[in-house]
Amino acid sequence: MIDPTKVDLNQLPKKFCDGAIGAHSKEVFSFALTSGNNIDSYATTPQVMKSIALWVNGQVQSYESKFGEIDMTPPQIQSPIQIADLK
């Protein structure tokens, strides 16, 4: 197991995560993180998933205390194909 106190996050390669999907059964949480056309899938125990959820929640709370509430309003993105383009 990796010792998290010895990990330098600045040295790790990163992907920009633009979405997530997932599901669960009684024994396993399955989820996938998307990055453009790439997808990385994971499975974990309920205990580990809860620890991830608690950590993420703490990170969001810390962010919002410094920078304000995150606006979750969906962006108004116009489709590149409009009805007027169809003949």
C-alpha atoms as a printed R data frame, in Angstrom:
   type eleno elety resid chain resno       x      y       z
1  ATOM     1    CA   MET     A     1   0.000  0.000   0.000
2  ATOM     2    CA   ILE     A     2   1.219  3.504  -0.820
3  ATOM     3    CA   ASP     A     3   2.081  5.733   2.137
4  ATOM     4    CA   PRO     A     4   0.000  8.896   1.491
5  ATOM     5    CA   THR     A     5   2.389 11.009   3.583
6  ATOM     6    CA   LYS     A     6   5.158 10.280   1.065
7  ATOM     7    CA   VAL     A     7   3.182 11.172  -2.081
8  ATOM     8    CA   ASP     A     8   3.977 14.480  -3.782
9  ATOM     9    CA   LEU     A     9   0.731 15.329  -5.624
10 ATOM    10    CA   ASN     A    10   2.567 17.934  -7.710
11 ATOM    11    CA   GLN     A    11   4.723 15.170  -9.242
12 ATOM    12    CA   LEU     A    12   1.840 12.919 -10.326
13 ATOM    13    CA   PRO     A    13   0.527 13.024 -13.913
14 ATOM    14    CA   LYS     A    14  -3.027 14.357 -14.095
15 ATOM    15    CA   LYS     A    15  -6.093 14.038 -16.294
16 ATOM    16    CA   PHE     A    16  -8.854 16.647 -16.273
17 ATOM    17    CA   CYS     A    17 -11.962 14.871 -14.970
18 ATOM    18    CA   ASP     A    18 -15.101 16.169 -16.667
19 ATOM    19    CA   GLY     A    19 -17.655 13.695 -15.360
20 ATOM    20    CA   ALA     A    20 -18.456 10.647 -13.293
21 ATOM    21    CA   ILE     A    21 -20.944  7.791 -13.411
22 ATOM    22    CA   GLY     A    22 -21.490  4.899 -11.060
23 ATOM    23    CA   ALA     A    23 -23.610  2.263  -9.403
24 ATOM    24    CA   HIS     A    24 -23.527 -0.027  -6.401
25 ATOM    25    CA   SER     A    25 -24.554 -3.399  -5.103
26 ATOM    26    CA   LYS     A    26 -24.566 -4.509  -1.480
27 ATOM    27    CA   GLU     A    27 -20.875 -5.463  -1.625
28 ATOM    28    CA   VAL     A    28 -19.292 -3.154  -4.219
29 ATOM    29    CA   PHE     A    29 -19.383  0.422  -5.485
30 ATOM    30    CA   SER     A    30 -18.471  0.756  -9.160
31 ATOM    31    CA   PHE     A    31 -17.740  4.123 -10.699
32 ATOM    32    CA   ALA     A    32 -16.000  5.626 -13.687
33 ATOM    33    CA   LEU     A    33 -14.363  9.013 -14.175
34 ATOM    34    CA   THR     A    34 -14.449 10.521 -17.642
35 ATOM    35    CA   SER     A    35 -11.858 12.733 -19.296
36 ATOM    36    CA   GLY     A    36 -12.771 13.718 -22.827
37 ATOM    37    CA   ASN     A    37 -13.099 10.445 -24.750
38 ATOM    38    CA   ASN     A    38 -11.279  8.455 -22.045
39 ATOM    39    CA   ILE     A    39 -12.871  6.620 -19.136
40 ATOM    40    CA   ASP     A    40 -11.233  4.999 -16.106
41 ATOM    41    CA   SER     A    41 -13.368  2.601 -14.087
42 ATOM    42    CA   TYR     A    42 -12.981  1.555 -10.465
43 ATOM    43    CA   ALA     A    43 -14.613 -0.782  -7.965
44 ATOM    44    CA   THR     A    44 -14.293 -0.510  -4.199
45 ATOM    45    CA   THR     A    45 -15.828 -1.546  -0.901
46 ATOM    46    CA   PRO     A    46 -18.569  0.484   0.786
47 ATOM    47    CA   GLN     A    47 -16.105  1.468   3.534
48 ATOM    48    CA   VAL     A    48 -13.537  2.844   1.093
49 ATOM    49    CA   MET     A    49 -16.252  4.629  -0.915
50 ATOM    50    CA   LYS     A    50 -17.516  6.309   2.252
51 ATOM    51    CA   SER     A    51 -13.984  7.444   3.106
52 ATOM    52    CA   ILE     A    52 -13.651  8.888  -0.425
53 ATOM    53    CA   ALA     A    53 -17.026 10.652  -0.064
54 ATOM    54    CA   LEU     A    54 -16.029 12.153   3.298
55 ATOM    55    CA   TRP     A    55 -12.709 13.348   1.891
56 ATOM    56    CA   VAL     A    56 -14.307 14.883  -1.235
57 ATOM    57    CA   ASN     A    57 -16.994 16.560   0.879
58 ATOM    58    CA   GLY     A    58 -14.301 18.076   3.112
59 ATOM    59    CA   GLN     A    59 -12.417 19.356   0.061
60 ATOM    60    CA   VAL     A    60 -15.573 21.009  -1.323
61 ATOM    61    CA   GLN     A    61 -16.326 22.622   2.061
62 ATOM    62    CA   SER     A    62 -12.767 23.949   2.266
63 ATOM    63    CA   TYR     A    63 -12.957 25.316  -1.295
64 ATOM    64    CA   GLU     A    64 -16.309 27.029  -0.667
65 ATOM    65    CA   SER     A    65 -15.104 28.588   2.593
66 ATOM    66    CA   LYS     A    66 -12.216 30.187   0.666
67 ATOM    67    CA   PHE     A    67 -13.847 31.007  -2.683
68 ATOM    68    CA   GLY     A    68 -17.613 31.016  -2.090
69 ATOM    69    CA   GLU     A    69 -20.370 28.591  -2.976
70 ATOM    70    CA   ILE     A    70 -19.898 26.634  -6.200
71 ATOM    71    CA   ASP     A    71 -22.550 27.568  -8.756
72 ATOM    72    CA   MET     A    72 -24.200 24.332  -9.911
73 ATOM    73    CA   THR     A    73 -26.432 25.986 -12.529
74 ATOM    74    CA   PRO     A    74 -26.019 23.992 -15.761
75 ATOM    75    CA   PRO     A    75 -24.247 26.090 -18.419
76 ATOM    76    CA   GLN     A    76 -26.380 27.254 -21.330
77 ATOM    77    CA   ILE     A    77 -24.400 25.646 -24.148
78 ATOM    78    CA   GLN     A    78 -25.828 26.088 -27.615
79 ATOM    79    CA   SER     A    79 -25.684 22.956 -29.737
80 ATOM    80    CA   PRO     A    80 -23.385 23.307 -32.765
81 ATOM    81    CA   ILE     A    81 -26.248 21.921 -34.897
82 ATOM    82    CA   GLN     A    82 -29.361 24.095 -34.951
83 ATOM    83    CA   ILE     A    83 -32.781 23.293 -36.412
84 ATOM    84    CA   ALA     A    84 -32.178 26.041 -38.999
85 ATOM    85    CA   ASP     A    85 -29.137 24.050 -40.231
86 ATOM    86    CA   LEU     A    86 -31.318 21.054 -41.135
87 ATOM    87    CA   LYS     A    87 -32.870 21.062 -44.610
